[in-house]
């Protein structure tokens, strides 16, 4: 595994947990989720999760970054990436169906690039390009939305959906 995959995981984690503005995933007093985690940051070690007294049944986001086959880019061969986010929620508030909660979270993960004249998102992942150190760069426009799927099995008490983004990393200067 290339070191930049861990760098991308860290940047995604920081971007999502840094979404503290109005309506954000971690907006003070009105958080949409209890935790964000990867295999590098499981919920039991997430400091925000512990600091806010959340339990594992609150809405959570988990994600994985996968390198896929080599892809031809404009100048050189690059590594295609896929990032899959899983949003899970149980019906802990009878007045709000879990599907509505999940859709609100998915909207924050997707972001707001379409509302920006520059088409650069102020939050979210779609069209966001992480900054990589070293010999690699993220090909613009950054991550692009690739679909949303329900996770089976779902029940009236627990629902989950996956949202996927794809992007290409290439050797800088190549």
Secondary structure, DSSP 8 states (H G I E B T S, - for coil): --HHHHHHHHHHHHHHHT--STT-TT-TT--S-SEEE-SSS-GGG-HHHHHTT--TTS-EEEEEEEEEEEEE-SSSEEEEEEEEEEEEEE--STTS-HHHHHHHHHHHHH-SGGG-TT---SSSSTT------TTEEE-TT--EEEEEEE-SS--SSEEEEEEEEEEEEEETT-
